[in-house]
Structure formats: structure tokens, C-alpha cells
């Protein structure tokens, strides 16, 4: 199976920065669990979006409080918290098993990998990561994407086949499927 787990985990951090530009809602359900989403829950339609400011609300030069020593922008605490919630959600796998569909599985993997790369490029452009950080993560994502083929799926056995079956369900993410079906 392609080594998606590390690349997907690294990409989650890339996604979280891009989410700062979009409305994000945070709520606690009746069981006390914290959730994040792009829409308020139907049970709480008056929920207010989180106020997330790029670079933690502090401006200034790379030597200012809003920047890391490597010159990248600091990710606000709210976004780091959201990143943790997002990572936890992406690790969940839909309990409903679907039949292996290699075409769907490969398409889902490619689409998710492309999204990770696009978000990483945006975060590079917006100053949340260095070129070296992006290059290292993007290389792993591109390699895993290239290894995820229709032929590889069709010849897969064991954990690799289980990964592809998991990815046949469009509700699942690379991160969850790769962690559930490690060789």
C-alpha cells in the first residue's frame, strides 16, 4: 500500500491554514463532544463562526510576534485547535463497507491528493510554510498519488486491497483508510 499515512498527516496541517480564510463553526453537542464544520449544525442555527485572523492577529515584519523563526507566519491557536479536530475527523472510517471499486478508489485518492497539493501551494504562497516544507510533503503526496493506479488496485491483496476497498467509499479519507489498513 502506498505510504499515505505520513503524507496525509502532514497535509492536514497544510489544510488547516487555508481553512482560516473560510467561515468555520465550532460547537459542542449534547454528549459534550466538540465539532467543527463549514456550516452551523441544524440544532444550533444561530451558532457564530470562529473569529480566526491570519497570523494570530499580529502583523508586522518576519521578526515580529506573528512569525516563526524560519520566517513563516504563525498559525493562530484557533486554527491549530481546528487542525486537531480535522485530523481526528479524517481518521474516522465510515463503518458502512462498500464493494471494492478500483475506479472509484483511485479517483478518490487522486482527488484528495490533488486537494492536498493545492492547499499546500496556497499555504506556501500565503507564508504559512517554507518552500522546503512544501517540497518535502508534496514529493511524498505526488509519489503516493503516482503509485495509486487502477492496475495496482486490481492486483492488490491483503491490507493493500482493504485500503482500496476503504477508499471506494467516497465518505472516507486517505488518512483514515491508510491508518486502518496498515500492512
Secondary structure as the mmCIF struct_conf table of DSSP 4:
data_model
#
loop_
_struct_conf.conf_type_id
_struct_conf.id
_struct_conf.beg_label_comp_id
_struct_conf.beg_label_asym_id
_struct_conf.beg_label_seq_id
_struct_conf.end_label_comp_id
_struct_conf.end_label_asym_id
_struct_conf.end_label_seq_id
HELX_RH_AL_P HELX_RH_AL_P1 UNK A 4 UNK A 19
TURN_TY1_P TURN_TY1_P1 UNK A 20 UNK A 21
BEND BEND1 UNK A 22 UNK A 22
STRN STRN1 UNK A 25 UNK A 28
TURN_TY1_P TURN_TY1_P2 UNK A 30 UNK A 31
BEND BEND2 UNK A 32 UNK A 32
STRN STRN2 UNK A 34 UNK A 37
BEND BEND3 UNK A 38 UNK A 39
HELX_RH_3T_P HELX_RH_3T_P1 UNK A 42 UNK A 44
TURN_TY1_P TURN_TY1_P3 UNK A 45 UNK A 46
HELX_LH_PP_P HELX_LH_PP_P1 UNK A 47 UNK A 48
STRN STRN3 UNK A 49 UNK A 49
HELX_LH_PP_P HELX_LH_PP_P2 UNK A 50 UNK A 50
HELX_RH_3T_P HELX_RH_3T_P2 UNK A 54 UNK A 57
BEND BEND4 UNK A 60 UNK A 60
TURN_TY1_P TURN_TY1_P4 UNK A 62 UNK A 63
BEND BEND5 UNK A 64 UNK A 64
TURN_TY1_P TURN_TY1_P5 UNK A 65 UNK A 66
STRN STRN4 UNK A 67 UNK A 67
TURN_TY1_P TURN_TY1_P6 UNK A 69 UNK A 70
BEND BEND6 UNK A 71 UNK A 71
HELX_LH_PP_P HELX_LH_PP_P3 UNK A 72 UNK A 72
STRN STRN5 UNK A 73 UNK A 73
HELX_LH_PP_P HELX_LH_PP_P4 UNK A 74 UNK A 76
HELX_RH_AL_P HELX_RH_AL_P2 UNK A 77 UNK A 90
TURN_TY1_P TURN_TY1_P7 UNK A 91 UNK A 91
BEND BEND7 UNK A 95 UNK A 96
HELX_RH_AL_P HELX_RH_AL_P3 UNK A 102 UNK A 125
TURN_TY1_P TURN_TY1_P8 UNK A 126 UNK A 127
BEND BEND8 UNK A 128 UNK A 129
HELX_RH_AL_P HELX_RH_AL_P4 UNK A 131 UNK A 147
HELX_RH_AL_P HELX_RH_AL_P5 UNK A 150 UNK A 154
TURN_TY1_P TURN_TY1_P9 UNK A 155 UNK A 155
HELX_RH_AL_P HELX_RH_AL_P6 UNK A 158 UNK A 167
TURN_TY1_P TURN_TY1_P10 UNK A 168 UNK A 168
BEND BEND9 UNK A 169 UNK A 169
TURN_TY1_P TURN_TY1_P11 UNK A 170 UNK A 171
HELX_RH_AL_P HELX_RH_AL_P7 UNK A 174 UNK A 180
TURN_TY1_P TURN_TY1_P12 UNK A 181 UNK A 181
#
